[in-house]
């Protein structure tokens, strides 16, 4: 289990953040000019398993007791906006957040809910990964943003999403092709999330202690073997990752970013010494080093029946949220927003908080809330998003949208607009079939 032996007082004090530190700015040349119309980087935080809207962004104090649950709402820094009492640090950042309380879809399974939330489309066929899948929002954004030489287009961390041992579709490049699969890397530090987090064969392990000379020698030898071996589709894919790994290891910016020991100890403490916080710190460092899109799984990688630190809270919902999930999420996410703001990065960096779906209004016989895609909440910050606002609403009991209902595709269109991408842009797949990259319409959050 994650070490959460910090007090509420210490957590609240950490919101003071980085005052007094001299911090580098993000792309200083940009900061000297006029504010850009679009974000230059994107961090996607995915709460795998289905974060309850009741116990996060959309508390229901006026609902019947069997629906509103055990927690109370608290005021935020924005008059009129309340959130759950167990995210007090994020409540202080409401001026940066646009909370969307009316997202809905009809996909009640984890694979299907994750897929539509990450791709904006309904999953067709089986759950196995396929090049016929739609690209994730992470992959799609990476298709359009400027790539830094030596850096991947997009990175995922710290693990892939599984459900009881089955690897989920939806996190990859889909019909954009293998070159747009976000590269998976582990977080190099922090107490792991409790539960099961499976290693993927596609995980890129960056060894910080390899000398550049040795890497160059290995690359030269492999190039000699390449000329003798010829090429094949499978080999080309392996070669793609090998070259990427070498570029990352020999590129000082990426190697430096991955080494969290290089970070100021006070900044590391701000994020918390657990995988959740250190992962979000790594995301900031990667963006700062030139990776345009980073996706973070905020929880254990395998749902495994909701047995670990994930958001699939069918059992002991309130205890799990209070003791294990919300403190880590609140501490980590608020640190990320504090850090980005104080480094001058928030205007150029879009932060998106997503999840598969919400949780049911009534608590089940095991003290848990079950899957509920009929309405749930997401949040966005930075990148031109106007903070201090709530878009849409759920009804009085949080069962269905009450006003301004929207879909995951609309959320994606909003992300694309923030990144300067036309949501109606047309691309073709490997078979030459044309697709608009998004079916939704941007929400008025700017």
C-alpha positions in Angstrom: 0.0 0.0 0.0 1.1 3.5 -0.7 2.7 5.3 2.2 0.3 8.1 3.1 1.8 9.0 6.4 1.5 12.7 5.9 -1.1 14.7 7.8 -3.9 16.9 6.4 -2.0 19.8 7.8 1.2 18.8 5.9 -0.9 18.3 2.7 -2.4 21.7 3.0 0.9 23.3 3.7 2.3 21.6 0.5 -0.2 23.7 -1.5 2.1 26.7 -0.8 4.4 24.8 -3.2 7.5 26.2 -4.6 7.6 29.6 -3.0 11.2 30.9 -2.6 12.7 28.5 -5.2 14.4 29.8 -8.3 12.9 27.7 -11.1 13.7 27.4 -14.8 11.0 28.6 -17.2 9.4 26.5 -19.9 10.9 27.5 -23.2 12.0 30.9 -22.0 11.7 32.4 -25.5 8.0 31.7 -25.5 7.5 33.2 -22.1 8.9 36.5 -23.3 6.4 36.8 -26.1 2.7 37.3 -26.3 0.5 34.5 -25.0 0.0 31.8 -27.6 -3.5 30.9 -28.9 -2.9 27.2 -28.5 -1.1 24.9 -26.1 2.2 23.4 -27.0 2.1 20.3 -24.8 -0.6 18.1 -23.2 -0.6 15.9 -20.1 -3.5 13.4 -19.9 -4.2 12.0 -16.4 -6.4 8.8 -16.6 -8.1 7.5 -13.5 -8.4 3.9 -14.5 -11.4 2.0 -13.2 -14.1 4.8 -13.1 -13.7 7.7 -10.7 -16.9 8.4 -8.7 -18.2 11.9 -9.6 -20.0 12.0 -6.3 -16.7 11.7 -4.3 -14.7 14.1 -6.5 -15.9 16.8 -8.8 -19.7 16.7 -8.4 -20.8 16.2 -4.8 -24.6 16.0 -4.2 -25.3 17.4 -0.7 -29.0 17.8 -1.4 -29.6 14.3 -2.6 -31.1 11.6 -0.4 -28.6 10.2 2.1 -28.4 6.8 0.4 -27.2 8.6 -2.7 -25.0 11.5 -1.5 -22.8 9.1 0.5 -20.6 9.6 3.6 -18.5 12.6 2.5 -19.3 16.3 2.6 -18.7 19.0 0.0 -16.2 21.8 0.6 -15.9 25.3 -0.8 -13.3 26.0 -3.4 -11.3 29.1 -4.2 -14.1 29.9 -6.7 -17.4 31.1 -5.1 -20.2 28.8 -5.9 -18.1 25.8 -6.8 -17.9 22.9 -4.4 -15.9 19.6 -4.6 -15.5 16.6 -2.3 -13.9 17.3 1.1 -11.1 14.8 0.4 -9.6 16.8 -2.4 -8.9 20.0 -0.4 -5.7 20.8 -2.3 -7.4 20.7 -5.7 -10.1 22.9 -4.2 -7.5 25.6 -3.9 -6.8 25.3 -7.6 -10.4 25.8 -8.8 -9.4 29.1 -10.4 -7.3 27.0 -12.9 -9.9 24.2 -13.4 -12.8 23.9 -15.8 -15.0 21.1 -14.4 -17.3 19.3 -16.8 -20.2 17.6 -15.0 -22.3 16.4 -17.8 -20.2 13.9 -19.8 -22.1 10.7 -20.7 -22.0 7.6 -22.9 -23.6 4.1 -22.9 -20.5 1.9 -22.5 -20.7 0.2 -19.1 -17.7 -2.2 -19.3 -14.2 -1.1 -18.4 -12.7 -1.9 -21.8 -15.6 -0.2 -23.6 -15.7 2.8 -21.2 -11.9 3.3 -21.3 -11.9 3.0 -25.1 -14.6 5.6 -25.7 -13.1 7.9 -23.1 -9.6 7.7 -24.7 -10.6 7.6 -28.4 -14.0 9.3 -28.5 -15.5 6.3 -30.4 -17.3 3.1 -29.6 -15.2 -0.1 -29.6 -16.2 -2.5 -32.4 -15.0 -6.1 -32.5 -13.1 -7.7 -29.7 -11.0 -6.2 -26.9 -7.6 -7.1 -28.5 -5.4 -4.3 -29.8 -5.8 -3.8 -33.6 -4.6 -1.4 -36.2 -8.3 -1.0 -37.0 -8.8 0.7 -33.5 -9.2 4.4 -33.3 -6.1 6.3 -32.1 -6.2 7.5 -28.5 -6.4 11.2 -27.9 -2.8 11.0 -26.8 -1.7 9.5 -30.1 -3.9 11.8 -32.2 -2.6 14.9 -30.6 1.0 13.7 -31.1 0.2 13.4 -34.9 -0.2 17.2 -35.2 2.2 18.7 -32.7 5.8 19.6 -33.5 8.2 16.7 -32.6 11.4 17.5 -30.8 14.4 15.8 -32.4 15.4 12.8 -30.3 12.2 12.7 -28.3 9.2 10.4 -28.8 6.0 11.9 -30.1 4.1 10.7 -27.0 4.9 8.8 -23.8 2.7 6.7 -21.5 3.6 5.9 -17.9 4.0 4.0 -15.7 2.1 1.0 -17.0 -0.5 -0.2 -19.5 -4.1 -0.7 -18.5 -5.3 -4.3 -17.9 -8.5 -5.9 -16.6 -7.9 -9.3 -14.9 -4.9 -10.0 -17.0 -6.3 -8.8 -20.4 -4.5 -5.9 -22.0 -7.0 -3.2 -23.0 -7.3 -1.6 -26.5 -7.5 2.1 -26.7 -4.2 3.5 -25.5 -2.4 3.2 -28.9 -1.9 4.7 -32.3 -4.6 2.5 -34.0 -5.0 3.2 -37.7 -2.5 6.0 -37.5 0.2 3.3 -37.4 2.7 1.9 -35.0 4.9 5.0 -35.2 2.2 6.8 -33.3 1.9 4.3 -30.4 2.7 6.3 -27.3 6.0 4.9 -25.8 5.5 3.2 -22.5 8.1 3.9 -19.8 8.0 3.0 -16.1 8.3 5.6 -13.4 11.8 5.2 -11.9 10.9 6.1 -8.3 8.1 6.2 -5.7 6.2 3.7 -3.6 4.2 1.6 -6.1 0.4 1.6 -6.2 -1.0 -1.4 -4.2 -2.3 -4.2 -6.4 -1.3 -5.6 -9.7 0.5 -3.6 -12.3 1.7 -5.9 -15.1 4.8 -5.3 -17.2 4.2 -5.0 -20.9 6.5 -6.4 -23.5 6.5 -3.0 -25.3 7.8 -1.2 -22.2 10.9 0.9 -22.9 13.4 0.6 -20.1 15.7 3.5 -19.9 19.0 2.6 -18.1 20.5 5.7 -16.7 23.9 4.1 -16.1 24.8 3.2 -19.7 27.6 5.3 -21.1 27.0 7.1 -24.4 30.1 5.4 -25.9 28.7 2.0 -25.2 25.3 2.9 -26.8 27.0 4.2 -29.9 29.1 1.0 -30.2 25.9 -1.1 -29.9 24.2 1.0 -32.4 27.1 0.6 -34.9 27.1 -3.2 -34.5 23.3 -3.4 -34.9 23.5 -1.3 -38.1 26.1 -3.7 -39.5 23.8 -6.7 -38.7 20.8 -4.8 -40.2 22.5 -4.7 -43.6 23.0 -8.4 -43.5 19.6 -9.4 -42.1 17.4 -7.4 -44.4 14.0 -6.1 -43.2 10.5 -7.3 -42.4 7.4 -5.7 -40.9 8.1 -7.2 -37.5 11.8 -6.3 -37.6 11.0 -2.8 -38.7 8.8 -2.4 -35.6 11.5 -3.7 -33.4 14.0 -1.4 -35.1 11.8 1.6 -34.6 11.8 1.1 -30.8 15.5 0.3 -30.7 16.4 3.5 -32.5 14.0 5.5 -30.2 15.6 4.0 -27.1 19.1 4.9 -28.3 18.0 8.4 -29.2 16.5 8.8 -25.7 19.6 7.5 -24.0 22.0 9.6 -25.9 19.8 12.7 -25.9 20.8 14.6 -22.8 17.4 16.3 -22.4 15.5 13.1 -22.2 18.0 11.2 -20.1 18.1 14.2 -17.7 14.3 14.3 -17.5 14.0 10.7 -16.7 16.5 10.9 -13.8 14.3 12.2 -11.0 17.3 12.4 -8.7 18.2 15.5 -10.7 15.1 17.3 -9.4 15.2 19.7 -6.5 14.4 17.6 -3.3 11.8 20.2 -2.3 10.0 19.8 -5.6 10.0 16.0 -5.2 8.5 16.3 -1.7 5.8 18.6 -3.1 4.6 15.7 -5.3 5.0 13.1 -2.6 7.2 10.1 -2.5 4.8 7.6 -4.1 4.3 6.5 -7.7 1.4 8.7 -8.3 3.2 11.9 -7.4 6.5 10.9 -8.9 4.8 9.9 -12.1 3.2 13.4 -12.5 6.6 14.9 -11.7 8.1 12.8 -14.5 5.3 14.0 -16.8 6.2 17.6 -16.1 9.9 16.9 -16.6 9.3 15.1 -19.9 7.1 17.9 -21.3 9.7 20.4 -20.2 12.4 18.3 -22.1 10.3 18.5 -25.3 7.9 15.5 -25.3 4.7 17.1 -26.6 2.2 14.6 -25.1 2.4 12.5 -21.9 -0.3 10.2 -20.5 -0.3 9.1 -16.9 -2.2 6.2 -15.5 -3.3 7.4 -12.0 -3.6 4.0 -10.2 -2.6 0.4 -10.4 -2.4 -1.0 -13.9 -4.7 -4.1 -13.6 -8.1 -3.6 -12.1 -8.0 -7.3 -10.9 -11.6 -7.0 -9.6 -11.0 -3.7 -7.9 -8.5 -5.2 -5.5 -5.7 -2.7 -5.7 -5.2 1.1 -5.8 -7.5 1.7 -8.7 -10.8 3.5 -9.1 -13.0 0.4 -9.6 -14.6 0.7 -6.1 -17.3 -2.1 -6.1 -16.3 -2.8 -2.4 -15.5 -0.6 0.6 -15.9 2.4 -1.7 -15.7 5.2 1.0 -12.8 3.7 2.9 -10.8 3.1 -0.3 -11.5 6.6 -1.6 -10.7 8.3 1.7 -7.6 6.4 2.7 -6.0 5.3 -0.5 -7.2 7.0 -3.7 -8.2 10.6 -3.1 -5.2 11.6 -0.9 -2.7 10.5 -3.5 -4.7 12.0 -6.4 -5.2 15.3 -4.6 -1.6 15.6 -3.5 -0.2 14.6 -6.9 -2.5 16.6 -9.2 -2.4 19.8 -7.1 1.4 19.6 -7.0 1.4 19.3 -10.8 -0.8 22.4 -11.2 1.3 24.3 -8.7 4.6 23.3 -10.4 3.4 24.1 -13.9 2.1 27.5 -12.8 5.2 28.5 -10.9 7.5 27.5 -13.8 5.5 29.5 -16.3 4.4 26.4 -18.1 0.6 26.3 -17.4 -0.4 28.6 -20.3 1.4 26.4 -22.7 0.5 23.0 -21.2 -3.0 21.5 -21.3 -3.8 19.2 -18.4 -6.8 16.8 -18.9 -8.3 14.6 -16.2 -10.2 11.6 -17.7 -11.8 8.4 -16.5 -13.8 5.5 -17.9 -17.2 6.5 -16.3 -18.7 7.5 -13.0 -20.2 5.4 -10.3 -23.8 4.4 -9.4 -26.0 6.7 -7.3 -26.9 3.9 -4.9 -24.3 2.0 -2.8 -24.4 -1.8 -3.3 -24.5 -4.5 -0.6 -20.7 -4.6 -0.5 -20.4 -0.9 0.4 -19.4 0.0 -3.1 -20.6 2.0 -6.1 -20.9 0.2 -9.4 -20.3 1.4 -13.0 -22.3 4.4 -14.2 -21.7 5.8 -17.7 -25.0 7.8 -17.8 -23.2 10.9 -16.4 -19.8 11.6 -14.9 -17.3 14.4 -14.6 -13.9 15.3 -16.1 -11.7 18.4 -15.7 -9.3 20.5 -17.7 -6.7 23.1 -16.8 -4.1 25.2 -18.5 -3.5 25.5 -22.3 -5.9 28.4 -22.7 -8.8 26.8 -20.7 -10.6 29.4 -18.6 -10.5 28.2 -15.0 -13.0 28.8 -12.2 -15.9 27.4 -14.1 -18.3 24.5 -14.3 -19.8 23.4 -17.6 -23.0 21.4 -17.6 -24.5 19.6 -14.7 -25.9 16.3 -13.6 -29.4 16.1 -12.2 -30.2 16.5 -8.5 -29.2 12.9 -7.7 -26.3 12.6 -10.2 -28.0 10.0 -12.3 -28.1 11.7 -15.7 -27.2 15.0 -17.3 -29.2 17.9 -16.1 -27.9 20.6 -18.4 -25.6 20.8 -21.4 -25.1 17.1 -21.9 -21.8 16.3 -23.7 -19.9 13.2 -24.8 -16.3 12.1 -24.7 -16.0 13.2 -28.4 -16.9 16.7 -27.3 -14.2 16.6 -24.7 -11.7 15.4 -27.3 -12.8 18.2 -29.7 -12.1 20.6 -26.8 -8.6 19.1 -26.3 -7.9 19.5 -30.1 -9.0 23.1 -30.1 -6.8 23.9 -27.1 -3.9 22.3 -29.0 -4.6 24.3 -32.1 -5.9 21.3 -34.0 -9.1 21.5 -36.1 -11.4 18.7 -34.8 -12.8 18.2 -38.4 -9.4 17.6 -39.9 -9.5 14.6 -42.3 -6.9 11.8 -42.2 -6.7 8.5 -44.1 -5.8 5.1 -42.7 -3.5 2.5 -44.2 -6.2 1.4 -46.6 -6.8 5.0 -47.8 -10.1 5.3 -46.0 -10.9 8.9 -44.9 -11.8 9.8 -41.3 -12.5 13.0 -39.5 -10.3 12.9 -36.4 -13.2 13.8 -34.1 -17.0 13.6 -34.2 -17.6 16.0 -31.4 -17.8 19.8 -31.0 -15.5 21.9 -28.7 -17.0 22.9 -25.4 -17.1 26.7 -24.6 -14.3 26.5 -22.0 -11.9 29.1 -23.5 
